[in-house]
Each structure stands twice: as structure tokens, then as C-alpha cells.
């Protein structure tokens, strides 16, 4: 069986054997300390990241809200335009939003961006005829079913 060498080569014959071992341990300790970060350095980096996040998150949320408001405006415009076109073409107002889809005026009923549902749209049904030739009243307007307020303070259901 072969003997296992515990010390690096050349150390057994050295006159100052213990000082070389101590020096080697210091080199290993010094090398290990250069491999990682101290707790203080990690805490400083994490605190800087948290400060940056606290500045960025409110801005991000405001942009998301404005984007949803833009989607709501566009959806309301498209649905109101489809209601008007349906009423003029068919000489009667649609009785539900599904009539607009089945007649091909809308591909599908859009999602309300604030309620994330297709069935929360508030339809306004009036007995007012939009044209002289129209013979049946029905839906004249549509609003969001959300109870939230917009960035300008008005309710989304009043848009």
C-alpha cells in the first residue's frame, strides 16, 4: 500500500516546516475570502435594488392603468360604432351585444379591461329610434361594468 502524502512536495525536507504550513493556511484563507462577498456588500446591493424598485413600481402601475384606459376607450368606440352601423343597416337596434357578433359587426365581444369579463358591459336600451326608417328600439349605448375610477376621477361606467 502506498503512503498518502499530506504535505506538498518539498516541505518535508524544509528546515522551517511549521512556518510553511502556517503560511499555506494563510494563503488558503486569503484565497477563500476573495471568492465571495461579505454580508455588508450584499446588504448594500440589496438595499440599492429595493430603492430602485420602490421608484419604478408606481410608475409601472400608472402606465398599466393608462394602457387599460386606452383599451377601454377603443373598445367602447368600436362597440358604439358597431351599434350605429347595425341600427342603420338592419333598420332596428340590436337587442343584445351578441346580435352584433352574430351579424358580423364584431368578431367577438371584447373583454372589459378592468373587470376582465365579457358579460359585465352595461348596455343602455332606449325606446328612441336612431333613424326615421328604424322600426324597433334596442341598445343605443354601452358602458364599462367597472366600479373603479379613472385617472381623471370619473367613473369608468360613465364613459
N, C-alpha and C positions, 0 to 999 in steps of 0.2 A: 504494500500500500504506500502511496506517495504522500509525503508531508505537505500540508497546506501552508502556503506562505502567507503570513498575516501582515507583514510589513512590505512596503515597496522595495524594489531592488536597490541594493547599495546601502540600506540603512543598518543592516546587521554589523557591517564592518566599520560603521562610523563611530568615532570616539564619543561624540555628543549625542547619543541615541535618544534620550528623553526630550531634549530641546527640539529635535527634528519632528518628533511625534506631536509635540505641543504646537509647533509651527504649522504642521499639516492640519491639525484640528482647527486652528485659526483660519487657515485658508478655506477649509470646507465651510465653516460658519459664515465667513465673509461672502463666499460664493452663494450660499443659500439665501442670504439676506438680499442679494441682488436679483434673485429670481422673482420675487413677489412685491406686492405693495403693502405699505403699512396701513393700519386701521385708520389713521388720521387722513392719509391720502384718499382712501376710499370714501370716507365721510365727506370730505371736501368735494369730491367729484359728484357724489350722490346729491349733496345739497345744491350744487350748481344746476344739475339736471332738474331737480324739483322746482327751483326758482324759474327756470326757463319754461317748464311745463305749466306752472301757475300763470305765466303770462300768455301762453299760446292757447290754452284750452278755452277761455272765454271768447277769444276771437274766433276760434274754430266753430264754437257753438252758435255764435252770431251769424257766421257765414252759412251754416247749415240751415238756420231758420230763414234767412233771406232766400236761399235756394228753394226751400219748400214753398215760401210765399210766391215766388216766381212760377213754380209749377202749378200752384193753385190758381193763379191769375190766368195762366194759359189754358188750363183745363176748363175753367168757367167760361172763358171766351169761346173755346171750341164747342162746348155743350150748348151755350146760348145761340151760337151761330147755327148749329145743327137743328135746334128747336125752331128757329126762324125759317130755315130752309125747308124743313119738314112741313111746317104750317103753310107756307106759300105753295109748295109743290102738291101736297095732298088735300089742300083746302080744308084742313082740320088740324087742330093742335094734337100733339102726341099725348096719350093718356098716361104713359109711364116712360122712363128713360130706356126701358127695354124696347119700346117701339122704335127708337132711334137706331138701335143696334140691328134689329131685325129688318129694318128698311134700308140699311146700308149707309146711314148718315154718320154713324160712329162705328169704328171697328170693334170697340168694346167700351163699356162704361169705365172711365178712369178711376184709379184709386184716389181717394181723398188723401193728400199728403200728410195731413195732421191726424186723421183717425185711422189711416191705413186700411180702409174698408171701402167697398164699392156700394154698399147699401146704406150709407149714412148721409147721402146727399139729400138736402131739403129741397123739395120741389114746390113751386108756387103754382097752384092751379086757380085760374080765374075764369070768370064767365065772359071775359072780354074777348071779342073777336079781333084778330090782328089785321084782317083784310075784309073787304066787302063780300068777297066770294066765299069766305070761310063759313062753314055751316055747323061746326062743332067746337066748343071751347075745350081747353085742356091745360097742359103745362105751358106757362109763359116765361118762367124764370127758374133758375136753380141756384142754390147757395150751399156752402160747406156745412157739414153737420158738426163741426168742431166747436167746442165751447171756449177755446183759447182766444187770446187777444193777439193782434198783430204787433209788429214793432212800432207802428204809429199810434197804437192804443185802441184801434177799432176792432170789433169782434169779427172773426173770420166768417161767421154766419151772416154778417151784414154785407159782405162783398157781393 
